[in-house]
Amino acid sequence: MRLAIILTFIFESFIVSGQTLPQTYEFAEALYSQKSYQSAVEAYKRILFFDSTSQYSKAIYPKIANSLFETGKYQEASDYYDLAFFSEENDSLKTYFMLKKASSNLILRQYDYAQIELLNLPDSLSENFKIQKNFLESILFFAKGEFENSKDNFNKIIPDQGKVETIFKKNKKIDKISPKKAKIMSMIIPGLGQLYAGDIKNGLNSLILTGGLFALGINSAINNGFLDAAISVLPWFQRYYQGGFNKAEIITKAKIDKKRFQIFNQLLDEVNKTGFKPI
């Protein structure tokens, strides 16, 4: 694998027709400024490979990280923000890299890693960095289900705190929806859990199907005997009955996730109204 990477770099170096490192760097910078991020990453990596003195590393690491972030390669972007952090001496830039790494980890749903980055931020931050930190923490706490902490952080960004309170009151109502309750309801009466979750179509299908199989089983038992009914109908009834109450739980969880997502989007809409822009 490493040999293939080396050969690729060597091949690419011939393509640039013997460009010097400064020329290649200028070419990479032009790609970056034109937002040709994937091509810029390839050019920057070529420089790093041939830069034996590491004179370009400090300037290149952040741009590779930003380019990877823009192209949705968040795990690799996180790694390069790390490299940028350790090669930088400026405290403000180091804070920026930590915030971007936390953003990458949030997108990757690596919440514990994101929280570590945010906890490691300096106590003294500029006003802009404070707001950025509050924004990321509001998302982090919401994703982890720590809604009071999330509300506190959204209140630091959104001036209309009454609006924030109203949105989180709606969010609290979602807690009353119980996947376990839906499962138990469908155990008692097939389809009832799906109806509870608002899935009328699947609820009626489950009720009709399992009800029909139950009636068929009773009829078969009366006419052909219990053993015949157990062999011919019971396996089908058990399959759809068990599948029904398990599906009721899954559907209810999906309903909760959908409602949480709607609440989260409402909060983001309020943030957008303030003119706030994530870094």
N, C-alpha and C positions, 0 to 999 in steps of 0.2 A: 504494500500500500504506500509506504513512504517513498519507495523507488519510483512509483508512478507519479507521485506529487513532484518529486525532483525533476523527472523527465518533462513533466508538464511545464514547470517553470523555465527549464532550459529551452524548450521549444518556443515558449512565449517570448523569451528574451531575443531569439532570432527574429521573431516577427517584428519587433520594434526596431529592427535594422541597426543594431549597435548603438542605440540611444545610451547616453550617459545617465547616471542616476539623477542628476539635476533635471535633465530633459524629461525623463520618465516621471519624475515628481511633478514637474510643470504640467505634463499631460494628465496625470491623475487628478491634479487640482482643478484642471479645466473640466474634467468629467464630473467631479464632485460639485462644482459650481453650477453645472448644467443639470444636476440631479440625476445623472446617469449612475446611480449608486452601485449597481452590480458590477459594471465595468470599472468604476472607481476602486471598488474593493480589490478586484483582480490586479489592478495596476499598483495599488498601495502594497499589497502582499508581495508583489514581485520586487518592489523596492526593499522591503524588509528582508527578503530572502538574500539579496545581494549586498545589503548594507552591512558590511563587516564591522564597521565602527559604531553602528547604532546611532548615527547622527540624526536620522530622520524619525526614529521611533516615537519620540515624545510628541511630535507633530502629527504623526500618522495614526497612532492608536485611537485617539478620539474620533477621527474622521472615519476610520473603519467601523468603529462601534456605532456611530450615528448612521452610517450607510446601511449597516446590517439591521439596525432598528427600523429604518425607513422601509426596508424590504421584507420586514416581518420575521427576520431570523433572530428572535429575541434571546435564545440561549447563547448563541455565539456572540451576540451584541453584549450580553452581560459579561462574558469572559473578557472582551476587549475593553469594556469600561473598567474592569478590574486592572488591566494592564495600564490603562490611561491614568487611573488613580495613583498607582504606585510609581509611575514615572513623572508625576507632576508635583511641583512644590507649592504652587499657588493655592491657598486655602479655598478660595472661591470656586476655582475650577474643580478641586477635589470634591467639594460639596455637590457641585453640578453632576459629576460622574456618579456619585453615590445615589443621587436622586434618580438618575437615568437607569442605574442598575436596579434600583427598587422598582421602578416602572416596568422594566423588563420582567422581573420576577413576578410582579402582580399579574401581568398579561399571561405569563406561563402558569399562573395559579400556584406558584411556589410561595405561599403566604408567609411561612416561617422565615424564609430567606429574605423576603421583602421587609419583614418586620425587623430583622437583624440590621439591615442597612439603615433603616429609619432610626433605630435606636442608637446607632453609631454616629449619627449626625452631630455636629458640634452644638453645644448649648446656645452659643451666640450665632444667630443667623440674620441675614439681611431680611427686610420685609418681604421681598419677593420669594426668597427661599422658604420663609416661614409659611407663606400661603401655599407654596408647592408641597411642602411637607404635610400641611393640614389636609390638602386635597388627597394626597396619596394615603394618608392615615384614614380618612373618611371612607375611601374605597376598601382599604384593607379590613377595617373593622366591620363594614357591611358584609363583605365576603365571608368573614369568619363568624357572622351571626352576633357580633357584639354591637347591637344596634344603639345602645345608649352612648357608647364611645363614638360611634359613627355620627350620631346626631350632633354631639358636641363639636366635632370637627367640621361638619357641614355648616353649623351655626357660625363658625369663624370665617366662613367664606361667603355665605349668603346673607345679605343684610335683612331680608324679610324672614325673621325667625319664626313668625307666626305661620308662614307657609311651610317651613321645615317641620314645625310641630305637627301641622295637619297631615303632611305626607307620612311622617313616622307613626301617627295614630292609625292611619290606614294600613301601614305595614304591620302594626301590632295585631290587627284583626286577623292577619294571615295565620298567626300562631294558633288560632282556634280551629284551623283545619287540620285534621289528624289522619295521616295515612293508616295508622294502626286501627283507628275507629272505622275507616272505610273497609279495611280488610275484615274486621269482625262483623260488620253489617252484611257484607257479602257472604260470610260464612252462615249467617242466620237466614238471610233471604238472598239468593243469588241475584246479582245485578244491582242490589240496593246501594252498595258501596260506590259503584260507578255513578249512579244517580246522585248520590251525595256529593261526589266530586264534580258534578255538572256535565258528565259525559252521558247524555240521555241515550244516544244511539247504542253504545256498547252496553249500557245498563239494561236496556230492553232486549238486546240480542242475548245477553247472558241469562236473563230471566226466562225468556221464551225457550231458548235452547235447553237449558238444564231442566226447566219445567216440563218440556216435552219429553226429554229422556226419562225423567222421573215417572211420568205418566205411562210411558212405554214400558218401563221396567215393572210397574205395578200390574199392568195389563198382561205382560209376559209371565209374571209370577202366578197370576190367577189362572191363566189358560194353559201354561206349559210347566209350571212348577218353579220354585225358588231357585233351584240349581241352574236351570236353563236361563233364567233372568240374570242371575249373577254372572254367568259366563258370557252372555251375548250383549247385555246392556250396561251392567255395572262398570266395566272398565271405561266405557265412553262417558258415562255420567261422572265418574270420579275425575277423569281427565279434564272435562269442561268445568266441573264444579271447582276443583282445585285451581285450575288456570284462571277462573273467574275472580276468586277472592285475592289471588296474587296480583292479577292485573289491576284490581281495584286499588291496591296499595301503590302500585307503580303510577297509575293515572293520577292519583291524588298527590303524589310527590311531584309529578310533572306540573300539576296545576299550581302548587306552591311555588315552584321555581319560576313559572311564567309570571305569577303575580309579583314575586320579588323583583324580577327583571323589569317589570313595568314601573314599580316603585323606584327602582334605581335610576331608570331613565328619566323619571319626573325630577329626581334630585339633580341629575346632570343638566336637565333643561334649565333649572333654576340657577345652576352654576354658570351656564352659558350666558344667561341674561346679565350677569355681572361683568361680562367682557373678559373673564379670566381665561387664560390660555395655558395649558400644561406645557412644561418645557419639552 
